[in-house]
């Protein structure tokens, strides 16, 4: 299971200047006992703030520096790489950007909710939809004049979502998805008819489409989302980028992390193909823009977004 664990102030404060803003020995004891014997995953800055691998735990550090070596810890390039290494419980322990990227995959979020606010904090725990989780109070504590509560949020799993490649034998599933999409939101400009299906079938036999990457999200055997991209090659600088052509999820499934799972799957596939950057145009609706602004390692301009793989 993927679990996030953190201590936060009243306003979600995590810390300042790569350090904590409080000293709570009781909470540190809770952290040690909770994570002992498991895997802990952290970003490089979090590791540097700790200064050493945590004992009695498997330590995985995420860094984009391929030369980084740490005695007593495993160094990986991405969160996806870290999760692939895990068996059993794995705890995400920071920092803020790693928490944010991990939220779609979190089975549990364990927070020490401190009953104080802290001025000057420069990093915060990301907002998350608490309606997707069951809340359980684990214990209450107090260090000096500071009181806090250990709380566990367990994700309510309605059904598992599987990310699969779009293959020719799945065209019927996608056609059904596209029709359902139009029944939920009436702003699409092409019909799902025989000519559409014929054109898509032909694309799988046309080598000009070999630079396309398409993934589908299945829930209970039904397609509930898709993502499509195309590779962009250029001899200008010898690089390969990708253009995000389409990402869409059924309205009824948009608060279940499906879009995040699709994007994570695409980034993993593009990385294996040697692609470094994913480029997209900014959508003109608030929901889509909120999604794009939540993406880790993304640079947003007036009309477009660059996502580092």
Secondary structure as GFF3:
##gff-version 3
##sequence-region A 1 309
A	DSSP	beta_strand	2	8	.	.	.	ID=ss1
A	DSSP	beta_strand	13	15	.	.	.	ID=ss2
A	DSSP	alpha_helix	25	35	.	.	.	ID=ss3
A	DSSP	beta_strand	39	43	.	.	.	ID=ss4
A	DSSP	alpha_helix	44	50	.	.	.	ID=ss5
A	DSSP	beta_strand	58	62	.	.	.	ID=ss6
A	DSSP	beta_strand	74	76	.	.	.	ID=ss7
A	DSSP	alpha_helix	79	85	.	.	.	ID=ss8
A	DSSP	beta_strand	90	92	.	.	.	ID=ss9
A	DSSP	alpha_helix	96	102	.	.	.	ID=ss10
A	DSSP	three_ten_helix	103	105	.	.	.	ID=ss11
A	DSSP	beta_strand	108	114	.	.	.	ID=ss12
A	DSSP	beta_strand	123	124	.	.	.	ID=ss13
A	DSSP	three_ten_helix	130	132	.	.	.	ID=ss14
A	DSSP	beta_strand	133	143	.	.	.	ID=ss15
A	DSSP	beta_strand	146	155	.	.	.	ID=ss16
A	DSSP	beta_strand	161	165	.	.	.	ID=ss17
A	DSSP	three_ten_helix	168	170	.	.	.	ID=ss18
A	DSSP	alpha_helix	171	184	.	.	.	ID=ss19
A	DSSP	alpha_helix	194	203	.	.	.	ID=ss20
A	DSSP	three_ten_helix	207	209	.	.	.	ID=ss21
A	DSSP	beta_strand	212	219	.	.	.	ID=ss22
A	DSSP	beta_strand	222	234	.	.	.	ID=ss23
A	DSSP	beta_strand	239	249	.	.	.	ID=ss24
A	DSSP	three_ten_helix	251	253	.	.	.	ID=ss25
A	DSSP	alpha_helix	258	272	.	.	.	ID=ss26
A	DSSP	beta_strand	277	281	.	.	.	ID=ss27
A	DSSP	alpha_helix	286	293	.	.	.	ID=ss28
A	DSSP	beta_strand	298	300	.	.	.	ID=ss29
A	DSSP	beta_strand	304	308	.	.	.	ID=ss30
###
